[in-house]
Amino acid sequence: MLRWRNFVIVRAKILPAAFLLAFSAVFALSGKAQQNSAYGWALSPHDTLRVLIFFAEVEYDTSEDSDLHPDGTDLWAVGELPAYADELFDPVYRENPEGRMTQYYSETSLGNLVVLGDYYPELIRIRHSEIGSSPHIFMRELSNRFGNDSAFVTQSGLTPKDFDFWLPSPGIGKKKIPAAEGYEGVDHIMIIFRNYHRMRTDHGQAGSTSNIRIAGKSADTYSMFGGGRRWPFGVMRHEINHLFLGGNNFHTGGGNSARFSSYQLHVQGGWAMMGAANSSLLTCSGWDRHRLGWKAGENEFAVSARDETGREVNGDLDPETDPGGIYILRDFVTSGDALRIKLPFIPKEEFSQWLWIENHTTQRLNGSPFDVFQFEHHDCVSKAAPGLYALIQIDADQKTGSNIFNSVMADYLRPVPANGNYDIIWEDEPVQTEEYCVNGVAYRPYILREERENPLTGNHEQEFSFRDDAPPFGLITSEEMLVPMTRRTETGFARMNFSGSSDHAFFEGGAERFGIGTNPSSANVLTMVNSRRPRKPDPRDNRTVYLNGISFRILQTFPDGTIKLEVRFDDTEIDARRRWCAPHIVLSNHCEHGADLTVSGELVLDRGETPVRLDRPDTLSDRTLSFTDATLLRVSAGAEAETEGTVELRADSRAVFEAGSRYTMLRGARTVLRDSSTVHFKRGAVFSGKGRFRIGRGARIYCEDEETYVAVRRRTCHKRRVISGLR
């Protein structure tokens, strides 16, 4: 049983979008002392916290038109407490939690954190002429009313001391100290407004200090938000989670907006504790538990899985030191099982990346009310399918140090939906579908076409897409953001896909493989530190795709949803049609035996249409502007690419074979060059095999070695398009 306080915060206003939450701005001044993420930012993520809640209503004696809900709603009538008042928290500990927020933290933390709460039994009313546009005036009003109230008591008969588990905090990321016998102030005060225009439903803010006085002492932290229109689960957890994890730079998992600096060009959805209105699943992520030091009591490893015998094994894998193998993943939500795989070959001066794999058996098997897509209770939305769900973690891995809460940027988690990445086709105009679905917003329909798959740099359905759709052309801004909500299908529309679709899970009988030869791909993602406006490039950005042999394949699914899977680090085969688009792709020597890339199907190198930058577009031959580059595949020294199928280069794409690399075309294989594309064999590169080159009119093959020049000319009828010597 514990508690805490202190820190300076600055409040910033957040994104107001059609169906989006407005997110809190919470920033802290931190020193250079050693910090530990498991100790929490402003509240301890371990032991016990009890939240004191006030329900508030603004009486609009002025500016009556600003009243959000003048007639109230079914959920919250005028002049009364909300219908959900008793459903938020358990006021006292129960072995089987009933309050939704208490249940959420019990499940999310694997029992490492108990969050209780109770509310003041009267509605707090304040006139608009007094509060105006400053919610902090309401905080002052609470202090005036309760600051010296020694008889203060909550709905369940609790006193202020019952909300005091922690001493004032010794610092950000420092170990919080349990409270002594005396009363030092309420740990966290939550204010929920019914109708205040400055705190709309799903809008909120939080602070790591508070000037609210209750019974003679200032509260340590606070949060406030609107809750008059619907049950405010999303914004409530988002604001409290700031105080465990950090400021606005920790927005991720569907909790970010376009104006915050992030690792990625496209704003991400997904799932995480910092998720909000744009989340898919309502659970935490493996990253959250790893960051806060939450693991099941019987586990030894921070990232934990099982082997075939049921023995716990380390789930934190590195292809450079681990062999891969067979793993058992039980339900992630209830057991904590997960795998995390470090993506290899990324230079140490660039952002490191990891692949997370979680088995979400979903509510239908684990009974969790949070292991669901947030809108799946609507008939028009597909339900979360039991299976493996994957994320890419970018940077954000330092758990101890002097600056671990300021060095992170938003959207450090990128979902990896099983239905892949595409150069999405967007229709010109929004469509108002006949069937009402979640909201009445008319979204621009989009189409996912197989021939426009782009596993390396395309958009997926759980991220906002940006296109240069509005003048001035040549610059992409945050206003040119498209939301993949309405997918046009052969029979109609699939709805609200940004918030989750059943085909986003990997499952047996569906998408059950993942690797270099699938869409999505196991390669790292491109990063571009930005806030949706051009800025000086960050030298740590990943602007190269490094291919690897990481793969997983689902072997068996048990009746309770437990999954047996095989993880490999030497899977190099493309056995289907794949289209690769990226400014720079590198194939390294990573396979001890055999080729580092084997094409038994078809590989197309093409120019993508999904932006990889915000400005400096290229002007193509048809006068259109392109915010990407022609694809370059570089085969490094010591690496070998082999094909028994077809490799095709389009749209000025290039393949460069460095000295010491090898390209083998087996009998019946073809390499086709179109559209001014080129292949360049540098001195010391080797070509062999019985396959054939087909070289289009504007395309060329350059060979720096005479031996390679002769070998290539033998394998094509377009001999004049094979150029000898230095290019």
C-alpha positions in Angstrom: 0.0 0.0 0.0 1.8 3.2 -1.2 1.7 6.8 -2.6 3.3 10.2 -4.1 3.5 13.9 -5.5 5.3 17.0 -7.2 6.4 18.3 -10.6 5.9 21.2 -13.0 3.5 20.7 -15.9 2.5 22.8 -18.8 -0.9 22.3 -20.4 -1.3 22.3 -24.1 -4.5 22.1 -26.1 -5.1 19.1 -28.2 -6.4 18.0 -31.6 -10.2 18.5 -32.1 -11.1 16.1 -34.9 -14.4 14.6 -36.0 -14.3 11.4 -33.9 -11.0 11.9 -32.2 -10.2 12.5 -28.5 -8.4 15.6 -27.6 -5.4 14.5 -25.7 -3.9 16.0 -22.6 -0.6 17.9 -22.6 1.6 16.9 -19.7 5.2 17.9 -19.6 7.7 17.7 -16.7 10.9 19.4 -15.9 13.4 16.7 -15.1 17.0 16.8 -13.9 19.9 14.6 -14.8 19.5 12.2 -11.9 19.2 8.4 -12.6 15.7 7.5 -13.6 13.9 4.1 -13.9 10.7 3.7 -15.9 9.4 1.0 -13.5 9.1 3.7 -10.8 6.7 5.7 -13.0 6.7 9.3 -14.2 4.4 11.0 -11.7 2.6 8.1 -10.1 3.9 4.7 -9.1 2.8 1.9 -11.4 3.1 -0.6 -8.6 1.1 -1.4 -5.4 -2.0 0.7 -4.8 -3.6 4.0 -5.9 -7.0 5.3 -4.9 -8.6 8.1 -7.1 -10.9 10.8 -5.7 -13.6 11.8 -8.2 -15.7 14.9 -8.5 -18.5 15.2 -11.0 -19.1 18.7 -12.2 -21.7 20.7 -14.1 -21.5 24.2 -15.5 -24.6 26.4 -15.2 -24.6 28.6 -18.3 -25.9 31.9 -17.0 -23.9 33.4 -19.8 -23.1 32.1 -23.3 -26.0 29.6 -23.2 -25.1 28.4 -26.7 -21.9 27.0 -25.4 -23.6 24.4 -23.2 -22.7 21.0 -24.7 -25.7 19.2 -23.4 -28.3 21.6 -22.2 -31.0 18.9 -22.0 -28.7 16.2 -20.6 -28.3 12.8 -22.0 -29.5 9.3 -21.1 -26.1 8.7 -19.5 -26.0 11.9 -17.5 -29.2 13.9 -16.7 -29.1 17.6 -15.9 -28.4 18.3 -12.2 -27.6 14.7 -11.3 -24.7 12.4 -11.1 -23.9 10.2 -14.2 -25.5 6.8 -14.4 -22.1 5.3 -14.6 -20.8 6.8 -11.3 -20.7 3.5 -9.4 -19.2 1.6 -12.4 -15.9 3.4 -12.6 -13.8 2.0 -9.7 -14.1 -0.3 -6.8 -13.8 1.8 -3.7 -12.1 -1.0 -1.7 -10.1 -4.0 -2.8 -11.9 -7.0 -4.1 -10.2 -10.2 -5.3 -12.5 -10.1 -8.3 -12.7 -6.4 -9.4 -16.1 -5.1 -10.5 -15.4 -1.4 -11.3 -14.3 -1.1 -15.0 -11.1 0.9 -14.3 -10.1 -1.3 -11.3 -10.6 -4.3 -13.5 -8.6 -2.7 -16.4 -5.5 -2.0 -14.2 -5.7 -5.4 -12.5 -5.6 -7.1 -15.9 -3.2 -4.7 -17.6 -0.7 -4.8 -14.8 -1.0 -8.6 -14.2 -1.9 -7.8 -10.6 1.1 -5.5 -10.0 -1.1 -2.4 -9.6 -4.4 -1.9 -7.8 -6.4 1.2 -8.8 -9.4 2.0 -6.6 -11.6 5.0 -6.5 -14.6 6.7 -5.0 -16.5 9.9 -5.7 -17.9 12.9 -3.8 -21.6 12.1 -3.5 -22.9 15.6 -4.6 -22.7 17.2 -8.1 -20.4 20.2 -8.0 -22.0 23.1 -9.9 -20.4 26.3 -11.0 -21.7 29.2 -13.0 -20.3 30.0 -16.4 -19.8 33.6 -15.5 -17.4 32.4 -12.8 -15.5 29.6 -14.7 -15.5 31.1 -18.2 -12.9 29.4 -20.3 -10.5 28.4 -17.5 -11.1 25.0 -16.0 -8.4 25.9 -13.4 -10.9 28.2 -11.8 -13.0 25.2 -11.1 -10.0 23.7 -9.3 -9.8 26.8 -7.2 -13.5 26.5 -6.4 -12.9 22.9 -5.1 -10.1 24.3 -2.9 -12.4 27.0 -1.6 -15.1 24.5 -0.8 -13.1 21.6 0.6 -9.7 23.0 1.4 -10.3 23.1 5.1 -13.1 20.5 5.3 -12.1 18.1 8.0 -15.4 16.3 7.7 -15.0 15.5 4.0 -16.4 12.1 3.2 -17.1 10.2 -0.1 -20.0 8.1 -1.3 -18.6 5.0 0.4 -17.7 6.8 3.6 -14.0 7.2 2.8 -12.0 10.2 4.2 -9.1 12.1 2.5 -6.5 10.0 4.3 -7.9 6.9 2.5 -6.7 8.5 -0.8 -3.2 9.1 0.5 -0.9 6.1 -0.2 2.3 7.9 -1.3 4.6 10.7 0.0 5.4 13.6 -2.3 7.5 12.1 -5.1 11.3 12.4 -4.9 11.5 12.9 -8.6 10.5 11.7 -12.1 11.5 8.1 -12.5 12.5 7.9 -8.8 11.2 5.2 -6.5 8.1 6.5 -4.8 7.9 6.3 -1.0 4.9 4.9 0.9 2.9 7.3 3.0 3.5 7.5 6.8 0.6 7.5 9.3 -0.1 11.2 8.8 -2.1 12.8 5.9 0.0 14.5 3.2 -2.7 15.0 0.5 -4.8 13.1 -2.0 -2.7 11.2 -4.5 -4.9 11.8 -7.5 -8.1 13.9 -8.1 -10.2 13.3 -11.1 -12.8 15.9 -12.3 -15.4 14.8 -14.9 -17.5 17.5 -16.5 -21.0 16.9 -17.8 -21.4 19.8 -20.2 -18.4 22.2 -20.1 -17.5 23.5 -23.5 -13.8 23.5 -22.7 -13.9 19.8 -21.7 -15.9 18.2 -24.4 -16.6 14.5 -24.2 -13.3 12.6 -24.8 -11.2 15.8 -24.4 -9.0 16.1 -21.3 -5.8 17.1 -19.6 -3.7 15.9 -16.7 -1.1 17.4 -14.4 1.7 16.0 -12.3 1.1 18.7 -9.7 -2.1 20.2 -8.4 -3.2 23.3 -6.5 -6.4 21.6 -5.4 -6.6 21.5 -1.6 -8.6 18.9 0.2 -8.8 18.9 4.0 -5.8 21.1 4.4 -3.4 19.5 2.0 -2.8 19.9 -1.8 -3.4 17.0 -4.0 -0.4 15.5 -5.8 -1.8 15.0 -9.3 -5.1 15.6 -11.2 -6.9 14.8 -14.4 -10.1 16.3 -15.9 -12.1 15.6 -19.0 -15.6 15.6 -20.4 -18.0 12.6 -19.9 -21.5 13.8 -20.6 -22.1 12.1 -23.8 -20.6 8.6 -23.3 -18.9 6.4 -20.8 -15.4 8.1 -20.7 -13.2 5.0 -20.6 -10.8 6.0 -23.3 -10.0 9.5 -22.1 -10.0 8.4 -18.5 -7.3 5.7 -18.9 -5.4 7.9 -21.3 -5.0 10.8 -18.8 -4.1 8.6 -15.8 -1.7 6.7 -17.9 0.2 9.9 -18.7 1.1 10.0 -15.1 2.5 6.5 -15.2 4.3 6.7 -18.5 5.1 10.4 -19.4 4.1 13.5 -21.3 2.7 14.0 -24.8 5.8 12.5 -26.3 4.4 9.1 -25.1 1.3 9.3 -27.3 1.0 6.1 -29.3 -1.3 3.2 -29.9 -4.1 5.4 -31.3 -3.5 8.2 -28.8 -1.4 10.5 -30.9 -2.4 13.4 -33.1 -0.7 15.0 -36.1 0.9 17.9 -34.4 3.2 16.0 -32.0 6.7 15.1 -32.9 6.8 11.4 -33.7 9.1 8.8 -35.3 6.8 8.2 -38.3 5.3 10.3 -41.1 1.9 8.6 -40.8 0.0 8.9 -37.5 -0.5 5.5 -36.0 -3.4 3.6 -34.5 -3.1 0.3 -32.7 -3.2 -0.6 -29.1 -1.4 0.6 -26.0 -2.0 2.2 -22.6 -1.6 5.6 -24.2 -4.3 4.6 -26.8 -7.4 6.7 -27.0 -10.1 7.5 -29.7 -8.0 6.0 -32.5 -7.2 2.7 -30.8 -8.2 -0.7 -32.2 -7.9 -3.1 -29.2 -8.4 -1.6 -25.8 -5.7 -3.6 -24.1 -2.2 -2.6 -23.2 0.8 -3.7 -25.3 3.7 -5.8 -24.4 5.8 -2.6 -24.6 3.8 -1.0 -21.8 4.3 -4.0 -19.4 8.0 -4.1 -20.3 8.4 -0.4 -19.7 6.6 -0.4 -16.3 8.1 -3.6 -15.0 4.8 -5.5 -15.0 5.1 -9.3 -15.3 3.3 -12.3 -13.9 4.3 -13.2 -10.4 5.7 -16.6 -11.3 7.7 -15.3 -14.3 11.5 -14.8 -14.3 11.8 -13.0 -17.6 10.6 -9.5 -18.5 9.4 -10.8 -21.8 8.2 -14.3 -21.2 7.1 -17.2 -23.4 6.9 -21.0 -23.1 8.6 -23.9 -24.8 6.9 -27.1 -26.0 7.2 -28.6 -22.5 5.5 -25.6 -20.8 8.8 -24.3 -19.3 9.3 -20.6 -19.2 11.8 -19.2 -21.7 13.1 -15.8 -22.4 10.9 -14.2 -25.1 13.3 -11.3 -25.8 15.1 -12.6 -28.8 18.1 -11.4 -30.9 18.8 -13.1 -34.2 22.5 -12.5 -33.8 22.6 -14.6 -30.6 19.5 -16.7 -30.5 18.7 -19.7 -32.8 14.9 -19.3 -33.0 12.7 -22.4 -32.4 9.3 -23.5 -31.3 7.4 -21.3 -28.9 4.1 -21.5 -27.0 2.2 -18.2 -26.6 -0.7 -18.4 -24.2 -3.3 -15.6 -24.0 -1.3 -12.3 -23.8 -3.9 -10.4 -21.7 -4.1 -13.0 -18.8 -0.7 -14.6 -18.9 1.6 -11.8 -20.2 3.2 -14.1 -22.8 4.8 -12.3 -25.7 7.8 -12.5 -28.0 10.0 -9.5 -28.9 12.6 -9.9 -31.7 15.3 -7.3 -32.3 15.5 -6.4 -36.0 19.0 -7.0 -37.2 21.5 -5.1 -39.4 20.2 -1.6 -38.4 23.4 0.6 -37.9 23.9 1.5 -34.2 23.7 5.3 -35.1 20.1 4.7 -36.3 16.9 4.0 -34.3 16.8 0.4 -33.2 13.6 -1.5 -33.9 11.9 -4.6 -32.5 9.0 -6.9 -33.5 6.5 -7.7 -30.8 4.2 -10.7 -31.2 1.2 -11.1 -28.8 -1.5 -13.8 -28.7 -4.9 -12.0 -28.2 -7.5 -14.7 -27.7 -10.0 -11.9 -27.4 -13.1 -11.6 -25.2 -14.7 -14.6 -26.8 -12.0 -16.9 -25.2 -10.5 -14.9 -22.3 -13.6 -13.0 -21.2 -11.7 -9.7 -21.1 -13.9 -6.7 -21.8 -10.8 -4.9 -23.1 -9.5 -7.5 -25.5 -11.9 -6.2 -28.1 -11.9 -3.6 -30.9 -13.3 -0.5 -29.3 -16.3 -0.2 -31.7 -17.0 -3.9 -32.2 -20.2 -3.7 -30.2 -21.7 -2.1 -33.3 -23.2 -4.6 -35.7 -21.5 -2.8 -38.6 -18.0 -3.4 -37.3 -16.1 -6.6 -37.5 -15.0 -8.2 -34.2 -11.5 -8.9 -33.1 -10.4 -12.4 -34.2 -8.4 -14.6 -31.9 -4.8 -14.8 -33.1 -1.4 -13.2 -33.2 -1.2 -9.4 -33.3 2.1 -7.7 -34.1 3.7 -4.4 -33.5 7.0 -2.7 -34.5 8.7 -0.9 -31.6 10.9 2.1 -32.7 13.6 3.2 -30.2 11.8 4.0 -26.8 13.7 1.2 -25.1 15.9 2.9 -22.5 14.4 2.0 -19.1 17.1 3.6 -16.9 19.2 6.7 -17.3 19.1 10.4 -16.8 16.8 11.4 -19.7 14.5 8.4 -20.3 11.3 10.4 -20.2 12.3 13.2 -22.6 14.2 11.2 -25.2 11.1 9.3 -26.5 8.9 10.6 -29.4 5.3 9.8 -30.1 4.2 6.8 -32.2 7.0 4.5 -31.1 4.7 1.6 -31.8 3.5 0.7 -35.4 0.9 -1.9 -35.8 1.6 -4.8 -38.3 -1.9 -5.8 -39.5 -1.9 -9.2 -41.1 -3.7 -8.0 -44.2 -0.6 -6.0 -45.2 0.6 -2.6 -46.5 -0.5 -1.0 -49.8 -0.3 2.0 -52.0 -3.9 2.7 -51.1 -6.3 3.9 -53.8 -8.4 6.8 -52.5 -11.7 7.8 -54.1 -12.1 11.5 -54.8 -15.2 12.3 -52.6 -16.5 11.2 -49.2 -19.4 8.8 -49.3 -22.3 8.9 -46.8 -23.3 5.3 -46.5 -26.9 4.4 -46.0 -26.2 2.5 -42.8 -25.3 4.6 -39.8 -22.1 3.2 -38.3 -20.6 4.5 -35.0 -20.9 8.1 -36.2 -22.4 10.0 -39.1 -19.1 11.0 -40.7 -18.8 10.6 -44.5 -15.4 9.1 -45.2 -13.5 8.9 -48.5 -13.7 5.2 -49.5 -10.5 3.4 -50.4 -9.5 0.2 -52.1 -6.8 -2.3 -51.4 -5.6 -4.0 -54.6 -3.2 -6.9 -54.7 -1.2 -5.4 -57.6 -0.6 -2.3 -55.4 0.7 -4.1 -52.3 3.7 -2.4 -50.8 4.9 -4.3 -47.8 8.0 -2.2 -47.2 6.7 1.4 -47.4 3.0 1.3 -47.9 0.2 2.3 -45.6 -1.7 -0.1 -43.4 -5.3 0.2 -42.2 -4.4 1.2 -38.7 -2.6 4.5 -39.6 -3.6 7.8 -41.0 -2.6 8.2 -44.6 -1.2 11.5 -46.0 -1.5 12.6 -49.6 -0.8 15.9 -51.4 -4.4 16.5 -52.2 -4.8 20.2 -51.7 -3.0 23.4 -52.9 -0.3 24.6 -52.6 0.8 21.3 -54.2 4.3 20.1 -53.5 3.9 20.1 -49.7 2.0 17.7 -47.5 0.5 19.1 -44.4 -1.4 17.8 -41.4 -4.7 18.9 -43.0 -4.2 16.4 -45.8 -4.8 13.4 -43.6 -7.0 10.5 -44.8 -8.6 8.0 -42.4 -9.0 4.4 -43.7 -12.4 3.9 -42.3 -14.5 2.8 -45.3 -12.9 0.1 -47.5 -14.8 -0.6 -50.7 -15.2 -4.3 -51.3 -16.8 -6.3 -54.1 -20.0 -6.5 -52.2 -20.2 -3.1 -50.5 -18.1 -1.6 -47.7 -16.1 -2.8 -44.7 -16.5 -0.2 -42.0 -14.3 1.4 -39.3 -11.2 -0.5 -40.3 -8.8 2.0 -38.7 -10.2 0.9 -35.4 -9.6 -2.7 -36.1 -10.7 -5.4 -38.5 -10.9 -9.2 -38.1 -8.3 -9.6 -40.9 -5.7 -7.8 -38.9 -4.9 -10.9 -36.9 -2.6 -13.8 -37.9 -4.4 -17.0 -37.3 -4.4 -20.6 -38.4 -6.3 -21.1 -41.7 -5.9 -17.4 -42.5 -2.7 -15.3 -42.5 -0.5 -17.8 -40.6 2.9 -16.9 -42.0 5.0 -13.8 -41.7 8.5 -13.1 -43.0 10.6 -11.6 -45.8 8.3 -13.1 -48.5 4.9 -12.0 -47.1 2.9 -8.8 -47.0 3.4 -7.4 -44.3 7.2 -7.9 -44.2 9.5 -8.7 -41.4 11.9 -5.9 -42.5 12.3 -2.7 -40.4 10.1 0.4 -41.2 11.3 3.7 -42.4 11.2 6.5 -39.9 11.2 10.3 -40.3 11.1 12.4 -37.1 8.5 15.1 -37.8 5.3 16.8 -36.6 3.7 16.8 -40.1 5.8 19.7 -41.3 9.2 19.7 -43.0 12.2 19.8 -40.7 15.9 19.2 -40.7 16.5 15.4 -41.1 17.3 13.6 -37.9 20.6 11.7 -38.4 19.1 8.7 -36.4 16.3 8.2 -38.9 16.0 4.9 -40.6 15.9 5.7 -44.3 17.0 2.3 -45.4 15.1 -1.0 -45.4 17.3 -3.8 -44.1 16.1 -7.2 -45.2 16.3 -10.1 -42.7 15.4 -13.7 -42.3 13.0 -13.3 -39.4 9.8 -15.3 -39.8 7.1 -17.0 -37.8 4.6 -19.6 -38.8 1.6 -20.8 -36.8 1.8 -24.5 -36.2 -1.1 -25.3 -34.0 -4.0 -23.5 -32.2 -5.3 -25.1 -29.1 -9.0 -25.0 -27.9 -8.2 -22.2 -25.4 -6.6 -20.1 -28.0 -3.0 -20.9 -27.1 -0.8 -20.9 -30.1 2.3 -22.9 -31.0 4.5 -21.1 -33.5 7.9 -21.6 -35.2 10.3 -18.6 -35.2 13.1 -18.7 -37.8 16.0 -16.3 -38.5 17.1 -17.9 -41.8 13.9 -17.7 -43.8 14.9 -16.1 -47.1 12.3 -17.3 -49.6 9.7 -15.3 -51.6 7.3 -17.9 -53.0 4.5 -15.7 -54.2 4.2 -12.4 -56.0 5.7 -9.5 -54.0 6.1 -5.9 -55.0 8.9 -4.0 -53.1 9.1 -0.2 -53.1 11.6 1.8 -51.1 14.2 4.4 -51.7 16.9 2.1 -50.4 16.8 -1.7 -49.7 19.8 -3.5 -48.4 20.3 -7.3 -48.6 23.1 -8.4 -46.1 24.8 -11.7 -45.7 22.7 -13.2 -43.0 22.3 -16.8 -44.0 25.1 -19.2 -43.0 24.0 -21.8 -45.6 22.4 -21.0 -48.9 21.2 -17.7 -50.5 20.3 -14.7 -48.4 17.3 -14.0 -50.7 15.6 -16.7 -52.8 12.9 -15.8 -55.3 10.9 -18.9 -56.2 7.8 -16.8 -57.0 7.9 -13.2 -58.4 9.6 -10.1 -57.1 8.8 -6.7 -58.6 10.9 -3.6 -57.8 8.7 -0.6 -58.4 8.3 3.0 -57.4 5.8 3.3 -54.5 3.0 5.9 -54.3 2.8 6.2 -50.5 4.8 9.3 -49.4 8.0 8.8 -47.6 8.7 12.5 -47.2 6.6 15.7 -46.8 8.2 18.0 -49.3 10.8 18.1 -52.2 8.7 15.9 -54.5 10.0 14.6 -57.8 8.2 15.5 -61.0 7.5 12.3 -63.0 7.2 12.1 -66.8 3.4 12.4 -66.6 3.9 15.7 -64.6 2.6 14.2 -61.4 4.4 14.8 -58.1 6.0 11.9 -56.3 7.0 12.1 -52.6 9.1 8.9 -52.8 12.0 7.7 -54.9 12.7 5.0 -57.5 13.6 1.8 -55.7 17.2 0.8 -55.1 18.1 -2.8 -54.1 21.7 -3.0 -52.9 23.1 -6.5 -52.5 26.0 -6.2 -50.0 29.4 -7.8 -50.1 29.1 -11.4 -49.1 25.4 -11.6 -49.8 23.8 -13.8 -52.4 20.5 -13.4 -54.2 19.1 -16.4 -56.1 16.0 -16.7 -58.3 14.3 -19.6 -59.9 11.2 -17.4 -60.6 11.0 -13.9 -61.9 12.6 -10.6 -60.8 11.2 -7.5 -62.6 12.5 -3.9 -62.3 10.1 -1.1 -63.1 9.9 2.7 -63.0 13.6 3.5 -63.0 14.3 0.9 -60.2 17.9 -0.2 -59.7 19.7 -3.3 -58.4 23.3 -2.9 -57.4 25.5 -5.9 -56.7 28.5 -4.8 -54.6 32.0 -6.4 -54.8 31.9 -9.8 -53.2 28.1 -10.3 -53.8 26.5 -13.0 -56.0 23.5 -13.2 -58.3 22.4 -16.6 -59.4 19.6 -17.3 -61.9 18.6 -20.9 -62.1 17.3 -22.5 -65.3 13.9 -21.1 -66.2 14.4 -17.9 -64.2 13.9 -14.5 -65.7 15.1 -11.0 -64.8 13.1 -8.4 -66.6 14.2 -4.7 -66.9 11.6 -2.1 -67.9 11.2 1.7 -67.8 14.8 2.8 -67.8 15.6 0.5 -64.9 19.2 -0.7 -64.4 21.2 -3.5 -62.9 24.8 -2.7 -61.9 27.4 -5.4 -61.2 30.4 -3.8 -59.5 33.9 -5.1 -59.9 34.1 -8.3 -57.9 30.4 -9.1 -58.1 29.6 -12.5 -59.5 26.7 -13.6 -61.9 26.0 -17.2 -62.6 23.2 -19.5 -63.8 21.1 -20.5 -66.7 18.3 -18.0 -66.4 17.5 -15.2 -69.0 17.6 -11.4 -68.9 15.0 -9.4 -70.8 16.1 -5.8 -71.2 13.7 -3.1 -72.2 14.6 -0.4 -74.7 15.5 2.2 -72.1 17.0 -0.2 -69.6 20.6 -1.2 -69.2 22.9 -3.7 -67.4 26.3 -2.4 -66.4 29.2 -4.8 -65.7 32.5 -3.5 -64.3 34.2 -6.9 -64.7 34.8 -8.4 -68.2 34.0 -11.9 -66.9 30.6 -10.8 -65.6 30.0 -8.8 -68.8 30.5 -11.9 -70.9 28.4 -14.1 -68.6 25.4 -11.7 -68.7 25.6 -11.2 -72.5 25.3 -15.0 -72.9 22.0 -14.9 -71.0 20.2 -12.2 -73.0 19.2 -11.5 -76.6 19.5 -7.8 -75.9 23.3 -7.8 -76.0 23.7 -4.2 -76.9 22.0 -3.2 -73.7 24.7 -4.8 -71.6 27.4 -2.2 -71.0 31.0 -3.2 -70.2 33.3 -1.2 -67.9 32.6 1.5 -65.3 29.3 3.2 -65.6 
